[in-house]
């Protein structure tokens, strides 16, 4: 397991979801390939919803919007 920082690089303004670049969350994951599996994406969605109150699952998320780095 490792701790990964997921940083938003783009503006998200879709379906009532509004987030600015620089918004970030920390997620525990084994490999850090968070956008390669539905489980990983759900971890990201849940973390952003818990921290910012914004539900990214309502948008068409592109993994290029994010930078994932090991902490």
C-alpha positions as CSV (number, residue, x, y, z in Angstrom):
1,X,0.0,0.0,0.0
2,X,1.1,3.5,-0.6
3,X,-0.3,7.0,-0.2
4,X,-0.9,8.9,-3.5
5,X,-1.7,12.5,-4.1
6,X,-4.3,13.2,-6.8
7,X,-4.0,16.8,-8.1
8,X,-6.5,18.3,-10.5
9,X,-4.8,20.1,-13.4
10,X,-7.9,21.4,-15.2
11,X,-11.0,23.3,-14.5
12,X,-14.1,21.1,-14.0
13,X,-17.4,22.9,-14.7
14,X,-19.9,20.3,-15.8
15,X,-23.3,19.1,-14.6
16,X,-23.2,21.4,-11.6
17,X,-19.7,20.2,-10.6
18,X,-17.2,23.0,-10.2
19,X,-13.6,22.5,-9.2
20,X,-10.5,24.6,-9.8
21,X,-7.0,23.4,-10.7
22,X,-5.0,22.7,-7.6
23,X,-7.7,20.8,-5.8
24,X,-6.1,17.6,-4.4
25,X,-6.8,14.6,-2.3
26,X,-4.7,11.8,-0.8
27,X,-5.6,8.2,-1.4
28,X,-4.3,4.9,-0.1
29,X,-3.8,2.4,-3.0
30,X,-1.6,-0.5,-3.8
31,X,-0.3,0.6,-7.2
32,X,-1.5,4.2,-7.9
33,X,-3.1,3.2,-11.2
34,X,-6.3,4.9,-9.9
35,X,-7.8,5.6,-13.3
36,X,-7.3,2.2,-14.8
37,X,-10.0,0.4,-12.8
38,X,-13.5,1.3,-11.8
39,X,-12.6,0.7,-8.2
40,X,-9.7,3.2,-8.5
41,X,-11.9,5.8,-10.1
42,X,-14.5,5.3,-7.4
43,X,-11.8,6.0,-4.8
44,X,-11.0,9.3,-6.5
45,X,-14.7,10.2,-6.8
46,X,-15.3,9.4,-3.1
47,X,-12.3,11.4,-1.9
48,X,-13.2,14.5,-3.9
49,X,-16.8,14.3,-2.8
50,X,-15.8,13.9,0.9
51,X,-13.3,16.8,0.8
52,X,-15.0,19.2,-1.6
53,X,-18.6,18.1,-1.7
54,X,-18.4,17.7,-5.5
55,X,-19.5,14.5,-7.2
56,X,-17.1,13.9,-10.1
57,X,-19.0,10.8,-11.1
58,X,-21.6,13.2,-12.6
59,X,-19.0,14.4,-15.1
60,X,-17.2,12.7,-18.0
61,X,-13.9,12.4,-16.2
62,X,-10.7,12.3,-18.2
63,X,-7.6,11.0,-16.5
64,X,-5.5,13.6,-18.3
65,X,-7.1,16.2,-15.9
66,X,-5.2,14.7,-13.0
67,X,-1.7,14.2,-11.9
68,X,-1.1,11.2,-9.6
69,X,2.1,11.1,-7.5
70,X,3.4,9.0,-4.7
71,X,3.7,10.7,-1.4
